[in-house]
Amino acid sequence: MSSLDNVVFNQGLGFDDEEKTAPSSEVHIRNQQRNGRKSLTTISGLPDDLDLKKILKWIRKLYSTNGTVKEDKVHGEVIQVQGDLRSEIERFLIDYKVCSKEEIKVHGASI
């Protein structure tokens, strides 16, 4: 699998080469139950300097799911992914240095 170093961040942001993580913020990963066994995983609180569509593209490829980027009045831009992928998305965000483990808040029952 190729690296996301140039994929995740928008161009021309002035990050140091050693520092490949976004500035600190709280990232919330939630599961919303739909009908029956269907559910949505939402990711909110990601910094504005990240390219959410490219992050979503990689999540969709890695976990064979579908998703979209929605605009929310309260949370700003939110990534919505089909299925309960809270633990997988948490691992993805940490492994690809989108944010640190301390910045991530996973809501709902542990899996």
C-alpha positions in Angstrom: 0.0 0.0 0.0 1.4 3.4 -0.9 1.9 6.2 1.6 -0.6 8.9 2.2 2.0 11.6 2.9 1.1 13.7 -0.1 -2.5 12.6 -0.3 -3.9 13.6 3.0 -2.8 17.2 3.3 -3.8 20.0 1.0 -0.9 21.5 -0.9 1.1 24.6 0.4 0.3 24.5 4.1 3.8 25.0 5.4 4.1 21.8 7.5 7.6 20.8 8.4 8.8 17.6 6.8 9.3 15.9 10.2 5.8 16.9 11.3 3.3 15.0 9.2 0.3 15.2 11.5 -2.3 18.0 11.6 -2.4 20.6 14.3 -4.2 19.2 17.5 -8.0 19.1 17.6 -10.5 16.6 18.8 -11.7 14.1 16.2 -15.0 12.4 17.0 -15.9 9.0 15.6 -19.5 8.0 16.1 -21.9 5.3 15.0 -25.4 6.1 14.0 -27.9 3.3 13.9 -30.2 3.4 10.9 -32.8 0.7 10.4 -32.2 -2.9 11.4 -28.6 -3.9 11.1 -27.7 -0.8 8.9 -25.5 1.9 10.4 -23.3 4.9 9.6 -20.0 5.8 11.0 -19.3 9.6 11.1 -16.0 11.3 11.5 -16.1 14.9 12.6 -13.6 17.4 14.0 -10.9 16.9 11.4 -8.9 20.1 10.7 -9.9 22.2 7.7 -6.4 21.8 6.1 -7.0 18.1 5.4 -8.4 17.0 2.1 -11.4 15.0 3.4 -12.4 13.7 -0.1 -9.0 12.0 -0.5 -9.1 10.6 3.0 -12.6 9.2 2.2 -11.3 7.7 -1.1 -8.6 5.7 0.8 -11.1 4.6 3.5 -13.5 3.4 0.8 -10.8 1.4 -0.9 -9.2 -0.1 2.2 -12.5 -1.2 3.8 -14.7 -1.9 0.8 -17.4 0.5 1.8 -19.1 3.6 0.5 -19.2 7.0 2.0 -19.6 10.8 1.4 -18.5 14.1 2.8 -21.4 16.1 4.2 -21.6 19.7 5.5 -23.1 19.9 9.0 -24.2 23.1 10.7 -22.7 22.1 14.1 -19.7 20.0 13.2 -18.6 21.5 9.9 -17.5 19.0 7.2 -18.2 15.4 8.3 -17.2 12.1 6.7 -20.0 9.5 6.6 -19.1 5.9 5.9 -21.5 3.0 5.6 -21.2 0.3 8.3 -19.8 0.3 11.8 -16.1 1.0 11.2 -15.2 2.9 14.3 -12.2 0.8 15.3 -10.9 0.5 11.7 -11.1 4.2 11.1 -9.4 5.0 14.4 -6.6 2.7 13.4 -6.5 4.3 9.9 -6.2 7.8 11.3 -3.4 6.8 13.7 -1.4 4.6 11.2 -1.4 7.2 8.5 -0.7 10.0 11.0 -3.8 12.0 10.2 -4.1 12.6 14.0 -2.7 11.1 17.2 -4.4 8.6 19.5 -4.9 11.3 22.1 -6.9 13.5 19.7 -9.4 10.7 18.8 -12.7 10.2 20.8 -14.6 7.1 19.8 -18.2 7.3 20.9 -20.5 4.3 21.6 -20.0 0.9 23.0 -16.6 -0.8 22.6 -16.4 -3.5 20.0 
